[in-house]
Amino acid sequence: MKNLIFSLTYFWLVIAMAATAQEESNSPVLDTSGQPLQRGVEYYIKPAATEMGGPFTLIDRNGFCPFYVGQRNVSVDGIPVSFSPFEEEESTVKEGKNFKVAFSGATTCVQSTTWKVGEREPRTQRRLIATGDNASYSNYFYINKYEEFENIYSIQWCPAELCPICRFICGAFGSLFENGKRLAALDGSALGVVFERA
């Protein structure tokens, strides 16, 4: 009986330590002024290197709805976004934790500006980032440090927090050029970004 009690106590101690370590490893994502990204606050997403294009914005890819996520070709303001962490009680965006992201404002498409993983671009087979909230795994992204640079991050799609037992084909955001437009797409080189409060 003592062995059973010891084993159970040890088991729960290990579980508690693992949970604590997980909490500590999810550092807040910081904006360009060093402040944590907050739920519902508007931010511009910009490439860390200015030669990598301008801020993120809505892109009319082909004259039809939906709009896509992309970058301006110049360094003028894009459209601000706001974040909604998956965990309802969470007010801060944290590294490795899933969230939804949406552009502020409306479009002529009469649909949500929430980001989602869209179709594959036929030539490269890279997955494009479109807009529209279909209340599924495709709407959840996360942020990680970009090669240990201070306050530079990469945006990735992998909704593992929503379904830990699922197997997703995860991917990092990068740029894809199409007809002079810079589209956000997965499955290529990661793009380092910063977050500037609007």
Backbone bond lengths (Angstrom), bond angles and torsions (degrees), N, CA, C in turn:
res aa  C-N    CA-C-N  psi(-1)  N-CA   C-N-CA  omega(-1)  CA-C   N-CA-C  phi
1 M - - - 1.444 - - 1.529 111.32 -
2 K 1.369 116.01 -40.17 1.455 119.46 178.51 1.523 110.56 -61.95
3 N 1.332 116.81 -38.30 1.464 120.36 179.40 1.524 110.95 -64.01
4 L 1.318 116.75 -39.40 1.465 120.68 179.44 1.531 110.10 -65.18
5 I 1.326 116.82 -45.27 1.467 120.41 179.42 1.522 110.19 -63.71
6 F 1.335 117.25 -43.60 1.461 120.91 178.13 1.529 110.83 -61.49
7 S 1.326 116.75 -44.23 1.472 121.15 -179.39 1.521 111.41 -62.38
8 L 1.341 116.63 -44.51 1.463 120.10 179.11 1.529 111.41 -65.51
9 T 1.327 117.09 -42.13 1.457 121.22 178.43 1.529 110.40 -61.42
10 Y 1.333 115.75 -45.95 1.465 120.67 178.90 1.527 110.96 -61.68
11 F 1.322 116.79 -43.18 1.460 121.95 179.63 1.525 110.59 -58.59
12 W 1.328 117.80 -48.89 1.468 120.89 -178.56 1.525 111.99 -68.64
13 L 1.322 117.44 -31.34 1.454 121.11 176.00 1.537 110.40 -64.52
14 V 1.321 116.19 -44.11 1.471 120.81 178.44 1.528 110.34 -63.28
15 I 1.337 117.37 -43.36 1.472 121.12 178.12 1.529 110.40 -60.54
16 A 1.322 117.86 -44.97 1.469 121.61 -179.90 1.519 111.63 -63.37
17 M 1.332 116.88 -40.64 1.462 120.36 179.02 1.525 111.08 -66.20
18 A 1.320 116.86 -39.81 1.471 120.69 178.96 1.523 110.45 -64.87
19 A 1.326 117.02 -41.35 1.470 120.44 179.27 1.522 110.82 -64.90
20 T 1.327 117.13 -40.88 1.459 121.19 178.29 1.520 110.86 -64.39
21 A 1.327 117.05 -43.08 1.466 120.76 178.85 1.525 110.78 -62.84
22 Q 1.332 117.44 -38.57 1.462 121.42 178.87 1.524 110.60 -63.72
23 E 1.342 116.89 -43.93 1.461 120.91 179.30 1.523 110.90 -60.87
24 E 1.356 116.50 -42.45 1.452 120.60 -177.32 1.524 111.83 -70.00
25 S 1.327 118.21 -28.42 1.458 120.68 -177.01 1.524 112.40 -79.04
26 N 1.313 118.55 -14.84 1.465 121.96 179.58 1.524 109.64 -92.29
27 S 1.336 115.89 78.72 1.458 121.73 -179.76 1.526 109.93 -69.98
28 P 1.330 117.43 150.39 1.469 119.51 175.40 1.525 110.52 -63.65
29 V 1.327 116.21 144.34 1.458 122.09 172.91 1.527 106.46 -78.99
30 L 1.332 117.20 132.61 1.460 121.51 -174.71 1.519 111.90 -106.43
31 D 1.340 115.41 144.62 1.465 119.55 175.80 1.532 109.48 -84.15
32 T 1.319 116.83 -176.20 1.465 120.64 -175.67 1.526 113.30 -65.86
33 S 1.334 117.61 -16.61 1.466 120.14 176.84 1.526 111.90 -98.50
34 G 1.337 116.84 7.02 1.455 120.91 176.60 1.516 114.71 85.48
35 Q 1.337 117.75 9.86 1.457 121.97 -179.78 1.533 110.02 -97.22
36 P 1.357 117.63 145.46 1.474 120.23 178.94 1.527 112.25 -63.97
37 L 1.337 116.32 141.37 1.462 121.39 174.06 1.521 108.24 -66.10
38 Q 1.332 116.80 133.05 1.459 122.92 -176.40 1.523 111.71 -112.77
39 R 1.319 115.77 145.51 1.461 122.05 174.73 1.527 109.40 -55.68
40 G 1.336 116.30 132.83 1.454 121.67 173.65 1.516 116.51 79.43
41 V 1.329 118.79 -7.35 1.460 121.84 178.82 1.528 107.98 -87.85
42 E 1.328 117.39 144.59 1.462 120.51 -176.85 1.525 111.66 -89.12
43 Y 1.353 114.79 138.41 1.469 122.69 179.87 1.526 109.31 -137.85
44 Y 1.337 115.07 148.55 1.456 120.60 168.20 1.521 106.94 -92.04
45 I 1.324 116.70 137.18 1.459 121.03 173.61 1.518 106.50 -102.08
46 K 1.337 115.79 121.94 1.461 121.44 -177.00 1.521 109.48 -127.19
47 P 1.341 117.19 149.70 1.466 118.38 174.53 1.530 109.41 -66.99
48 A 1.327 116.71 144.40 1.463 120.57 -179.93 1.525 111.24 -66.59
49 A 1.332 116.97 -33.42 1.465 122.04 177.46 1.529 108.04 -103.71
50 T 1.313 117.37 124.07 1.463 120.95 -174.35 1.523 113.26 -64.63
51 E 1.327 118.08 -24.31 1.471 119.09 178.20 1.524 112.31 -75.66
52 M 1.336 117.36 -1.35 1.469 122.00 179.67 1.526 111.93 -95.61
53 G 1.328 117.60 20.85 1.458 121.02 177.94 1.511 112.17 102.25
54 G 1.324 114.50 -175.59 1.453 120.90 -177.43 1.516 112.18 -99.94
55 P 1.335 116.31 -166.23 1.458 122.13 -178.33 1.539 112.35 -65.25
56 F 1.312 115.14 160.71 1.465 120.66 178.40 1.522 110.21 -71.10
57 T 1.327 115.11 146.17 1.453 121.81 -177.19 1.523 109.09 -157.29
58 L 1.321 116.28 175.73 1.462 121.51 172.84 1.523 108.96 -82.71
59 I 1.319 116.51 137.49 1.462 122.13 -179.64 1.529 109.30 -120.54
60 D 1.329 115.13 128.38 1.467 121.13 171.96 1.523 105.73 -85.34
61 R 1.298 116.65 100.38 1.469 121.63 -172.01 1.523 112.94 -73.17
62 N 1.327 116.92 -42.99 1.465 119.15 -171.34 1.532 114.08 -141.61
63 G 1.331 117.26 16.67 1.461 120.16 179.32 1.515 114.02 83.64
64 F 1.328 117.40 3.13 1.466 122.27 179.59 1.524 109.35 -126.76
65 C 1.307 116.58 161.02 1.460 120.99 173.95 1.524 108.62 -77.17
66 P 1.294 118.90 150.70 1.460 129.42 5.12 1.525 111.36 -87.09
67 F 1.336 114.76 168.36 1.454 120.10 170.46 1.525 108.09 -79.59
68 Y 1.315 115.40 160.49 1.460 121.72 -179.18 1.516 109.89 -116.83
69 V 1.326 115.67 161.89 1.457 121.52 175.01 1.520 107.02 -86.70
70 G 1.314 115.50 133.12 1.454 119.99 178.70 1.511 110.36 -158.93
71 Q 1.320 115.23 -165.52 1.462 120.79 -179.03 1.521 109.88 -125.92
72 R 1.314 114.45 148.68 1.450 119.03 170.03 1.531 106.92 -68.58
73 N 1.314 116.67 152.98 1.460 120.40 178.39 1.523 112.49 -82.27
74 V 1.330 116.71 -10.93 1.467 121.67 179.54 1.522 109.03 -125.57
75 S 1.318 116.45 167.02 1.463 121.34 -174.51 1.517 113.97 -87.41
76 V 1.316 118.26 40.13 1.461 120.50 171.96 1.523 107.63 -90.86
77 D 1.327 116.46 167.32 1.462 119.39 -177.51 1.525 111.98 -58.59
78 G 1.314 114.27 142.46 1.458 120.88 172.87 1.517 108.42 -93.97
79 I 1.312 115.77 -148.50 1.470 121.43 176.38 1.522 107.01 -109.78
80 P 1.333 117.92 129.04 1.462 118.84 -179.96 1.523 111.95 -66.80
81 V 1.333 114.80 156.30 1.460 122.52 177.61 1.520 109.14 -122.93
82 S 1.320 115.93 163.41 1.464 120.65 170.31 1.520 107.93 -130.91
83 F 1.321 115.54 152.86 1.455 122.73 -176.01 1.528 110.97 -110.31
84 S 1.328 115.51 145.90 1.465 122.22 175.55 1.525 108.03 -130.90
85 P 1.351 117.61 98.50 1.461 119.50 178.85 1.527 112.18 -56.93
86 F 1.327 115.94 146.66 1.463 122.57 180.00 1.530 111.21 -58.51
87 E 1.318 116.94 -43.61 1.464 120.69 179.03 1.524 108.23 -75.46
88 E 1.328 116.60 115.47 1.470 122.69 -174.13 1.528 113.46 -54.84
89 E 1.341 117.68 -37.02 1.463 120.36 -176.24 1.527 112.29 -80.44
90 E 1.331 117.73 -7.84 1.463 121.65 -177.75 1.530 110.78 -81.80
91 S 1.333 116.68 126.57 1.466 120.35 179.72 1.528 112.14 -104.51
92 T 1.325 117.15 -10.51 1.460 122.87 -178.35 1.523 110.20 -114.74
93 V 1.322 116.47 139.34 1.468 120.98 174.48 1.521 107.25 -79.63
94 K 1.334 116.83 127.21 1.459 121.42 -177.19 1.519 111.00 -119.31
95 E 1.334 114.93 151.52 1.456 120.86 178.44 1.528 109.99 -58.82
96 G 1.325 115.67 135.10 1.458 121.33 175.57 1.516 115.14 75.84
97 K 1.330 118.19 3.62 1.465 121.46 -179.09 1.532 109.23 -108.22
98 N 1.326 115.99 136.11 1.461 121.31 -175.49 1.526 113.17 -70.67
99 F 1.330 114.86 147.78 1.462 123.07 178.06 1.523 108.87 -153.91
100 K 1.326 115.33 164.49 1.459 122.14 167.51 1.520 106.60 -101.50
101 V 1.327 115.57 151.74 1.462 121.00 176.98 1.521 107.55 -134.16
102 A 1.332 115.97 138.09 1.468 120.44 -178.84 1.524 109.38 -139.39
103 F 1.336 115.30 143.75 1.459 119.81 172.60 1.521 108.70 -70.37
104 S 1.331 116.10 146.27 1.457 121.06 175.49 1.524 108.05 -78.86
105 G 1.293 116.23 139.85 1.456 120.00 178.67 1.517 111.96 103.44
106 A 1.323 114.42 -175.42 1.467 121.25 -176.18 1.524 109.60 -123.07
107 T 1.327 115.94 167.13 1.468 121.24 177.60 1.520 109.42 -125.53
108 T 1.311 116.25 171.83 1.460 121.15 175.97 1.530 111.11 -74.06
109 C 1.327 117.17 -6.74 1.469 121.20 -178.28 1.528 112.87 -81.37
110 V 1.308 118.43 -6.55 1.466 122.73 -178.92 1.529 110.08 49.04
111 Q 1.311 115.06 55.44 1.461 121.67 178.05 1.515 108.47 -151.24
112 S 1.286 115.53 170.50 1.457 121.73 179.27 1.526 110.84 -65.01
113 T 1.327 116.19 148.97 1.466 121.03 173.97 1.528 110.92 -99.44
114 T 1.328 115.89 16.50 1.467 121.35 176.02 1.525 109.12 -67.83
115 W 1.312 116.25 137.42 1.464 121.06 -179.20 1.513 110.91 -73.08
116 K 1.319 115.64 148.35 1.465 121.32 174.10 1.523 109.16 -152.55
117 V 1.319 115.56 156.93 1.457 120.02 173.88 1.519 107.10 -75.06
118 G 1.332 115.88 124.73 1.456 121.43 -177.87 1.520 112.05 -103.27
119 E 1.325 114.14 -151.93 1.465 120.26 -176.72 1.529 111.68 -77.11
120 R 1.315 115.03 169.78 1.462 121.28 176.33 1.530 109.54 -83.56
121 E 1.308 115.32 138.92 1.455 120.83 174.09 1.530 106.36 -73.01
122 P 1.340 118.99 125.83 1.470 121.56 -169.83 1.534 115.66 -58.34
123 R 1.312 117.33 -38.37 1.469 119.76 -175.20 1.526 112.14 -73.49
124 T 1.334 117.66 -46.25 1.466 121.48 -174.85 1.526 113.48 -98.36
125 Q 1.333 116.59 -17.02 1.467 123.26 -175.16 1.535 112.85 65.89
126 R 1.326 117.13 17.33 1.461 120.00 174.98 1.526 108.77 -80.93
127 R 1.330 116.74 144.45 1.456 122.07 179.39 1.522 110.25 -81.73
128 L 1.317 116.05 125.85 1.460 122.24 -179.64 1.523 110.22 -83.51
129 I 1.331 115.55 156.62 1.461 121.03 174.94 1.516 106.89 -103.72
130 A 1.317 115.68 113.97 1.464 123.14 -178.96 1.527 108.62 -105.78
131 T 1.329 116.17 -173.40 1.467 120.73 175.71 1.525 109.06 -120.49
132 G 1.326 114.63 153.76 1.455 122.26 -179.40 1.516 109.29 133.28
133 D 1.302 116.20 129.57 1.464 120.69 -178.84 1.519 108.56 -97.20
134 N 1.334 115.71 105.53 1.461 118.69 177.93 1.525 111.48 -104.01
135 A 1.343 116.43 19.11 1.463 122.92 174.90 1.523 111.55 48.77
136 S 1.321 115.59 49.42 1.467 119.53 -180.00 1.517 109.36 -137.84
137 Y 1.324 114.99 -178.24 1.462 121.20 178.43 1.523 112.08 -57.55
138 S 1.339 117.39 -28.67 1.465 120.40 -174.60 1.522 113.18 -65.24
139 N 1.335 118.48 -14.13 1.470 122.16 -178.78 1.524 114.24 -91.51
140 Y 1.321 118.77 -2.93 1.467 120.40 -172.77 1.519 112.11 -108.11
141 F 1.333 115.11 126.76 1.457 123.31 -177.81 1.528 108.96 -122.86
142 Y 1.317 116.15 175.91 1.458 120.94 171.59 1.516 109.50 -149.69
143 I 1.325 116.10 168.91 1.461 123.06 -176.30 1.521 108.85 -124.07
144 N 1.327 116.15 138.28 1.460 122.38 173.80 1.520 109.27 -130.19
145 K 1.331 115.79 160.10 1.464 121.05 174.04 1.515 109.28 -58.31
146 Y 1.307 116.26 146.45 1.462 122.33 176.72 1.523 108.20 -102.09
147 E 1.299 116.60 100.31 1.467 123.38 176.20 1.521 113.61 50.06
148 E 1.307 118.16 39.68 1.469 124.07 174.46 1.527 115.44 62.92
149 F 1.330 118.00 16.67 1.456 119.68 173.99 1.526 108.68 -78.65
150 E 1.326 116.67 145.36 1.457 120.83 -177.30 1.526 111.61 -69.89
151 N 1.314 116.11 125.28 1.469 125.03 177.27 1.533 113.80 59.29
152 I 1.332 117.26 23.37 1.463 122.24 172.81 1.521 107.03 -114.71
153 Y 1.335 115.31 132.46 1.463 120.46 -171.19 1.524 111.25 -133.54
154 S 1.324 114.70 167.92 1.465 120.43 169.64 1.526 107.26 -122.14
155 I 1.317 115.47 140.92 1.464 121.36 176.90 1.522 106.74 -94.35
156 Q 1.316 116.07 135.48 1.455 120.66 -177.45 1.515 110.50 -134.73
157 W 1.317 114.59 157.22 1.461 119.82 174.62 1.522 107.92 -111.92
158 C 1.315 115.12 121.60 1.460 121.76 175.35 1.530 106.37 -174.56
159 P 1.322 117.86 93.84 1.469 120.76 -174.85 1.527 113.94 -80.54
160 A 1.319 116.91 44.79 1.468 121.55 -176.35 1.523 112.54 -63.34
161 E 1.316 117.65 -27.62 1.468 120.34 178.90 1.537 110.49 -66.39
162 L 1.333 116.64 -32.05 1.458 121.21 179.85 1.521 111.65 -75.37
163 C 1.325 116.16 -33.99 1.461 121.00 -178.30 1.527 108.98 -144.52
164 P 1.340 117.14 85.30 1.460 120.63 -176.51 1.535 114.48 -62.49
165 I 1.328 117.73 -22.71 1.468 119.26 -178.51 1.522 112.87 -94.27
166 C 1.341 117.18 -5.67 1.469 120.68 179.70 1.525 110.07 -78.48
167 R 1.316 115.45 155.87 1.468 121.31 175.59 1.523 107.90 -112.55
168 F 1.324 115.03 109.55 1.450 121.70 -179.25 1.526 110.17 -104.31
169 I 1.307 116.81 152.55 1.461 121.47 170.43 1.525 105.15 -92.87
170 C 1.316 115.53 89.23 1.457 122.00 -173.65 1.527 110.59 -75.86
171 G 1.318 116.60 163.67 1.457 119.95 179.13 1.511 112.44 -164.43
172 A 1.330 115.37 156.15 1.463 122.54 178.86 1.525 110.21 -100.00
173 F 1.344 115.61 150.52 1.469 122.17 177.68 1.520 110.62 -70.07
174 G 1.309 113.99 140.38 1.445 122.00 170.51 1.515 107.37 -149.73
175 S 1.326 116.57 -173.42 1.471 121.27 179.72 1.517 110.88 -103.99
176 L 1.316 114.98 146.97 1.459 122.58 175.24 1.522 107.06 -133.60
177 F 1.320 117.51 123.89 1.463 121.30 179.60 1.518 109.98 -88.33
178 E 1.344 114.69 131.80 1.455 120.64 178.20 1.524 108.14 -146.94
179 N 1.309 117.64 116.70 1.466 122.84 178.76 1.530 112.68 50.94
180 G 1.328 116.81 44.56 1.462 121.95 178.26 1.516 114.46 77.54
181 K 1.316 117.57 4.99 1.467 121.64 179.90 1.521 109.58 -110.31
182 R 1.339 115.10 146.60 1.458 122.40 -179.86 1.523 107.90 -102.58
183 L 1.320 117.60 104.06 1.462 122.68 -179.28 1.517 110.69 -97.58
184 A 1.320 116.58 147.80 1.468 120.91 172.96 1.524 107.90 -81.20
185 A 1.321 115.66 133.40 1.462 120.12 -178.06 1.522 109.58 -148.32
186 L 1.316 115.13 152.20 1.466 121.70 175.62 1.522 109.39 -90.59
187 D 1.323 115.32 175.28 1.471 123.59 169.84 1.512 114.28 72.74
188 G 1.311 118.69 25.85 1.461 122.71 174.94 1.516 109.00 -136.95
189 S 1.319 116.83 -157.77 1.464 121.23 177.22 1.518 109.99 -67.98
190 A 1.334 116.24 139.36 1.464 121.11 179.54 1.524 110.38 -72.73
191 L 1.314 116.22 145.10 1.454 123.62 177.67 1.527 108.75 -105.19
192 G 1.323 117.09 122.39 1.462 120.85 175.76 1.522 109.87 -74.33
193 V 1.331 116.85 131.61 1.461 121.31 -177.89 1.519 111.27 -130.04
194 V 1.331 114.61 160.76 1.461 122.43 172.21 1.520 107.99 -125.82
195 F 1.323 115.77 161.40 1.457 122.96 -178.24 1.516 108.93 -119.61
196 E 1.331 116.58 118.20 1.455 122.07 -178.72 1.516 109.33 -112.67
197 R 1.323 115.58 124.61 1.458 119.39 -178.88 1.521 110.56 -61.68
198 A 1.339 116.43 132.79 1.474 121.39 -177.57 1.519 111.21 -75.15
